[in-house]
Every structure is written in structure tokens, then in C-alpha cells.
Amino acid sequence: MAATLNQIALYLNDLGWDYRIDEDKSRIVTTVYVENVEDFLIVVQLDEDGDFFKLFAPRVLSGVKDHEYKEAILQTMLSISWETKMLQWEYDPTDGEIRAIIEFPLEDADLTQRQFNRCLQGLVQMVDEMAMPRLQAVMDTGKDPGDLEAGERLLLTLQEEAPGLLDLLEKAMEARKRRGRFGERG
């Protein structure tokens, strides 16, 4: 049952995409034009005789190996992986390559066109629209704008799960401020 390069080529044909088949490496290479990634290269690779599917964007982010905010960049990549379905990040410390990847075993199952399309469109959309603007902000400032979004999500969850708790916390913080500076022990 495994996937084949010909099958993937048919799926790409149905989408109207141009591509190049590299049978020696069991992969198909294509590109897509997007807003936030220059030269967005996409590789579809079939390992283990087609039993293992990989879809990845190599060299999606450069200049990280010796970047002053390298730790924050890598931490943000981990956060994005945690927050999204399917999308993972890989970092090669030898050359600094960063790639976005979706991969999974097929074993005794077929890769359907619907699954392939979800992976392809998901990779492109998550990397271009969400991850790259966020990672670029971290490269510029050393701070993850997603941390603020996570805080906002936490507040919304608290508001939904424990109505009135935020008001109670706000009153407690105001009372603490009146007694002395917030955060100081006294």
C-alpha cells in the first residue's frame, strides 16, 4: 500500500502545480510564491519504499546559527510546534539549516489526495502566514509576540472557566498596589 512519486505527481497535477521529480532521492521538488518566504521550496520525500511520508520546506529561515537571539528563535520554533497540528521544526547545528516539516508513517495505509492536500496547504499556510512573521519579529527583537497571544488566550480561558476570577484578581492587585509597590516584599 505505500505512496509513490507518480501518485504525488498526480496530486500536484490536480492542483496545477509545477514540480520536478528526483527519483534517485525518492522526492519531488516544487516551489510556491508566498508573501513572507522568499524562494519557498517544498520537498515531498518518500522514505522506506513509500511507507514514510515527508513534506518539508528546507532552508526556510537563515542566519540563525550565530544570531544574537538564537535561543529565543529556537524557543519560538518549539512554541509554534506546540501550538499547531502537524507542523514541526528541524534545526541542523552543523550548518544552521532550519526546515519546517510534516512527516508521518503510512505503513499499511494509502496517502489520499485529501490528506496530501491538507499537509501541503497546511505547511504553506502555517509557515507563511503564522510562523515566519512571528520568527522574523523574534529575529528583530529577541521577543516572541506569541507570548502575548498566549497570555491573552490564558485570560480568555480563565474568564470562561471561572467567571468573576479576573475581577477578583484585579481587585487583589489594586489592593496590593495601595499597600506598596506590586512585586516588592514588605
N, C-alpha and C positions, 0 to 999 in steps of 0.2 A: 504494500500500500504506500508508501512514501511519496514525497513530492519529486517532481522532475523539473529541469530547466525549461523544457518545452511547455509544461503546464504553466509555469510562472510567466513565460513569454506570452502565452495566450491571454493570461490575466492582464498583463501590461498592454497588449494589443487592444483588448476591450476598453481599456481606459484611454487609449490613444497616446500612450507614452512611447518615446523613442528609447532605445536601450542597446547595449552591446553584450552579447553572450561570450563568456570566457569559460569554455568547457574544461580546460586544463585545471582551473581552480574551482570548478563547480559553482560558478557565480554569474550573476547578471548585474551589470552596472548601468545606472541611469542617473539623470540629473533632474532637478526641478527648480524652477525660478520662484523664489520667495522673497519676502520683504527684509528679513533680519539675518539671513545667512547668505554670504557671497559664495558662489560655486557650491551649492548644496548637492553633493554627490551622495547617491544612495546605492548600497550594495545589497543584493539578495543572494545569500550564500546557503547552499545545501550541503551539510556535512553528514557523515555516517551513511553514505549511499542514499541520501534524501530523507533519512529518518530524523534529522535535526535541522530546524529552520532558523536562519538568522537574517535579520533585516537591520542594517546599520548605516549610520552616516559617519564615515571616517573624517578625522581632522575637522570636526565641526567647530572647535574652538582652539585657537592657537595662542601662544605667548604665555602659557600658564606655568611652564616648568620652572622658570626663575622669577615669576611675578611676585611683587611685594605682598599681594593679597592671596597667594596660592592657597593657604589654609582655608580662608573664607570661601574661595571659589569651589574647592573640593567639598566643603561642608554644604554649600548650597546645592551642588550636584546630588549629594546624598539626600538632602531635604526634598528635592524635586522627585527623586526616585520614590521616596516615601509617600509623597502626596499624589502621585499619578499611578494609574494602572499601566502595566506592561513596560513602561519606559525605564531603562537602566542606563547607567553611565559607566564607561570604562576609561581608565587613565593608565597610560604606559609611562612609568617613571624614567625609562631609558631615553626616550625622545620627546616626552611631553605630549604625545598624541592624546586627544580626548575624543571619544566617539560616543554617540547615542545609539543604543541598540535595543531591539526587541528580539528575543530568542526563546524557543521552546522545542521540546521533543515532539515529534509526530508519531514515532514508533509504529503502531498498527493503525493509524488513522490517516485519512486524506486531508490535505490542506485545501479547504474550499475557497472559492473565489471571494466569498463574503468575509472569511477570516483574513485572507490576504489583503483585501481592500481596507479592512479595519486597521490592520497593522500598518500598512503603508500610509494611509491618511492620518492615522494617529501619530505616527512618528513625525511626519511633516508638520502637522498642526501643533503638537506639543513642543517640538523643538523651536519652530519658527515663532509662534505666537506667544508662548509662555516662557520657555526656558531661556532662549537667547536674550530677550530684553532684560530678564532678571539677572542672568550671568554677566551681561555687559555692565549692568549697574554695579554689581559686586566688583568687577574689574576696575571700575572707575572710582568707587568709594570705599570698598572693603566692607560694605554693609549689605546684607541681604534684604531687599524690600519685601520679600516673602515673610520675614519675621513679623512685620507689621500686620500683614494679612492674616497670619496665624493667630496673632493676638486678637484681631477683630473677630475671627471665627470662634475663638475661645469665649469671648464676651457674648457673642450671639448664642452659643451653646448654653452658657450659664443662664442667660436671660430666658431661654426656652425651657430648660430643665429645672430651674429653681427661680420661679418668678419672685421678684422682690429682693433677691440676694444682692444684686448690683446696687440697688438703692441703699441697702443696709451697709454694704462695703463703703460706698461713697460717704455716708454719714460717719462711719467709723474713722475714715481717713481725715475728714474735716475736723472731727473731734481731736484726733491725734495732732493735727497741724496747730490747733489752738493751744494745745498743751506744750508744744515745742516743735521744732523742725521735724518733719517726717523723715524717718530713716535714722535719726540720731537716738542713741540710748540715753535715758536720763532718769 
